[in-house]
Amino acid sequence: MRRCPSLPAILLVVFLVSIQLPAQDKKGARQTAGSAIIWEDPGDIKSKDLFYGPGSKKDEPHGTFKFIKEDKHAHSPKLDVEDENGKTWRAKMGAEAQPEPVATRLLWAVGYFTNENYYLPEMTVTNLPGHLTRGQEFVTAPGHVKSVRLQRHPKHEKKAGTWNWRQNRFLDTREFNGLRVMMALISNWDLKDDNNAIYEDESSREQFYEVTDVGSSFGTPGRRYRDAPSKNNLKEYRKQKFISKITPTYVDFDYPHLPPLLYVFAFPYYSHEIRIRWVGKHIPRQDAKWIGSLLAQLTPEQIHDAFRAGGYSPDKIEAYSAVLQKRIAELNQL
């Protein structure tokens, strides 16, 4: 009697196919960078203000905000609001509100492009609906919302599209590999292509490649059964191994991890998570050390300021900073 293949065997075949197919197009997708930019020389890193970040103090949002609309499609609860100066911000609530401002400041400090991000422990919003579709648990009183990340894009830039981790014009460059290391450094496991954006300067037409959503950081190296414990989780971030393998030519990071096997029933997502694991693997050793040398120029005070910008308590600022500095030291020992 002919035996039917088992479900694990079928899944294994599909997994192997899903891993190999994108690689076949990799060579054809490469192109000269031209006017596209993914990194720029950060200059004097020690002089950067990591509390206010790329937006600086002058762009810091404050005062009372006016409700514009609720974003009902994004994963995290979000609102569009307008500040007293007429600037529009995207307000994000939930587990990503604190880690994202920190992550963007670290990326910006070493030359990568980011949006302006600020954390507010509480904000006042006029015309806020009596009940939000999502995020109602963050409304502490009518017109008052707690633990919010405010983000906006530079006014002179417009979104021109998204970019793909596996197929982009910067593959195999030192700067792109440095970005891969940065994702491992902050443990940002949500590597969907939708979280990557290309912004075009309206005057110069230069295109800037950015990772625009880094809220799933400073927690586990991969998604868990529930999202919240996977992000902004000091205990998990502290116990995670950083570098898993060192060879004379490349390094592997203990990142990203696969989600729980239960997610195999959400097969497109699980397949993507398998295919994206390469981001933390086989990174040229010299490129990992290069980005480590830039990070090493940050002072302990600057790193503290980055976490202070995320609204962390003094104890957590110290603890997170210690883990981050240890990881930076590992890069510089390569």
N, C-alpha and C positions, 0 to 999 in steps of 0.2 A: 504494500500500500504506500502510495506517495504521501509523504508528510507535508503538511502546509507549513509555511514559514511562520515562526512565532511573531507576536507583536513587537517584542524587543528587537528582533532581527530586522523587521520592516522599518522600524524607527531608525535603527542604526544606518541602514542604507540611505534613507531620506536625509538623515543628518549629514552623512558624508557627501552626498550630492549638494546639499545646501552650503556646505563649507567650500566645496571646490568651484561651484559655478561662478561666483563673483570674481575669483582669482583669474579666470580665463579672460576676462575683459580688462584686467588691471593694466596691462601694457598699453592697450589701445586708448585708455582713458587719460594717459599722461600727456601733459602739454606744457609749454613754456609758461612761466608765471606771468610774464608781461607786466601789465599794470596792476595785477592782483598782489596783495600783501597779506601775509599772515603774522608777521613779526617785524618790529622795528627796534633799533638800538635804544635801550632804555636810558642811556646816558648815566648820570650820577645816581645810582640806585640808592645810595645812603641818604640822599637829599629828598627823597620822595616822601610825601605825607600819606601814610597808609591809614590814617584815621578818616580823612575825607575822600581819599581815593582819586580816581580820574576826573570826577566832577568838581573837585576842590570845594572849599568852604563856601564860595560865592554861590554855588548852585545848590547848596543844601536846602531841601524843602522844609518849610516850617509854617506855623500858623494853622488856620482852619482851611480845610479842603472842601471842594464842592463835588458831589457825586455826579458822574456822567453816565456810566452804565456798568453792568455786571458782565464779566466774561463767563459765559456758561459752558464753554467748550474746553477750556484748559484743564489739566489734571489737578492742579492746586486751585483753591478758591481765589479769584482775582477780581479786582474792581478797577475801572478807569476813573481817576479823579483829577481835578484841576486845583493847583495851588493858588495862593493869593497874587502871584505874579503872572497868572495866566498860562503856566506851564502844565502840560498834561503828563501824568504819571500812571504807570501800571502798578497797582498795589497788590502784593501777593501775601496771603496769610497761610499759616500752617507751619509744618516742620522745616520748610525751606527758607523761611523768612530770615533766620539768623545766619545760617552758613553761607548763603549766597553773597552777601556783601563782603565777607571775609575772602571767599574764593576769588571773586573778581579783583579784589585789591592785590592779591598775590600774583595773579596772572598779569595784571597791568604793570606791576612793579618790575617784572623781568622782560617786558616788551611786547606782550600780547594785547590784542584789542578787546575791549570790554565795553559794556554799557555803564551808565552811571547808576549806582546802587546805593541806597541809604536804608538804614534800619531805624524804625521808630517804635519804641515800646508801646506807644499809644498815639492815636491821631483822632482829631475831631472832624467829622464829615457832615456837612449840611445836605439836606434832601436825601439822606440815606433811607432806602426802603425799610419798612417796618419788619420785613422778613427777607433775608437773602436766600437764594436758591441753594448756595453752598457757603460755608464759613460762618453761619449764624452763631456758632459757639465762640467766635472771636469778638462778637459784639457785646461789650460789657454793659452798655446803657444806650438809650436812643442817641444815635449820632456819634458814638464812641467805639472805636475798633482797636483791639490790642495786638501787639506783636506783628508788625507789618514791614515788609520790604517794599520800598518804592524804587521803581526803575524807569528810566527813559533813555531813548536813543538820541544821539546828537542831532540837532535840528537840521543841519546841512547835509545829512545823509538819509538815503532812502533804502529800504530793503529791496535787494535785487534777486533774492532767491535763497536757497539753502545749499549746503555742501555735504558731501558724503565722506565718511571716514575712510572707506576702502578705495574710493575712486575720486581723487582730487589732484590738482596740479602741483601740490607740494609733497607728494609721496616721496619718501627716501631722502628728504632734505633734513639738515640738522635742526632747523627751526620747527618742522612738523614733528620730528621725533622728540624734541624738547616739550612740545605740547602734550604728547602722549605721556611723557614722564610727569608733567604737571597734573594730569588727570589721575595718575596713580598716587601722586603726593597728597592730593586732597581727597582721594577716594571717591571721586565723582563717578558713580556707576551707571547713571542714566545717559547712555551714549546713543540716543536716538538721533538720526540725521535731522529731525525736526528741531532739535536743540542747537543746531548749527546754522548760522546765517551769514549771508554775504550782503554787506552794506556798501552802497556806492556813493561817493562824494559827488554832489550835484555840480560842482564847478570843475574839479580836476578829473572826474570820471574814474578815479582810482577805486578799486574794489578791495574791501577789507574783510578777511575771513575771520569769523569769531565763533567761539562757543558761547552762546547767549543764555543758556540755562545751565547753571552749575549748582543748583539748589540741593541736589542729592549728594551732598558732600559731608565729610567729617563724621562718617558713621561706618557702616559695614562696607566691605569691598564688593558687595553685590546685593541685589534685592532680596528681601526676606518675604515671608508670607504676608506681612503687613508693611506698608510703606513707612509709616512714622518711625518705628524703631531702626530703620535702615539708614536714616539721615540724622545729622545733628546728634550723634550718640557718642559721647566721650568714652564711655566704657568700651564700646566696640572699636572705636578708632584707635584707642590706646593699645589694645591687645592684638591688633592685626599685625602680622608680619609684613614688612615692606618689600624688601628685595628677596626673591626666592631662589635665584640662581645667578651666578657670576661666572662667565667664561672669559678667555682672553679677548674675545671680539664683541660679545653682546651680554646683555643682562635681561633677566626676566623678573617681573614684579608679581607679587601674590595678589594679582588684580587683573581684570575684574573676575569675580566669582560668578558661577552660574546661579540662577534663581532656583528655588526648591523644585523638585521633580514634578510636583503637582502642576506646575506651569506648562508641562508638556502638552496638556490638553488645550492650552492656548498656543497652538503650534507655531503660527507665524512669529509670535513674540519669542518663544523659546528658541526657535531656529536663529532668529536675529542675535540673541544673546550668545549662542554658540559661535556664530560667525564674527562677533565683535571682540572675542577674547584676545585676538591677536594684538589689540591696541596696547596691552601691557606686556607683550612677549617679544623677545628677540630684538630689543632696541640696541643699536650700536653703543658699545660701552663709552666711546669717546663723546657721543652726543648726550648721553645721560650725565656724564661728568661735566660737560659744557653747561647744561642748564643748572646743574648743582653749583657750579662756580658763580653763576649770577645770583642764585638764591643765597649763597653764602655771604654776599655783600649786604644783605639785610641785617640790621642791628636787632638785638633782642627787643629793644624799645619799639621798633617798627612792627615787628611781628605781634607784640602785645597790642599795639594800636589797631592792627587789622582785626583782631578778635574783639577789641573794645568797640570797634565800629559795628560789630554784630550784636552788641548789647549783652554780652556775656558777663557773668558775675566775676569778681576778681579771682576767685578760686579756679573757675573754669578757664579764664584767660591764661593763668599760669600753667594749668594742666595741658590745655591744647597747644600752647606755645612750646612746651617742653617736648611733646610728641613730634611736632613739626620740625623743631630744631634737630632732633635726633635723626629724623629722616633726611634732612638736608646734609647732615654730617655723613650719613651712609653714602650719599651720592658723591661726596667729595673724597671718600676713601676708595673709590673705584680705581 
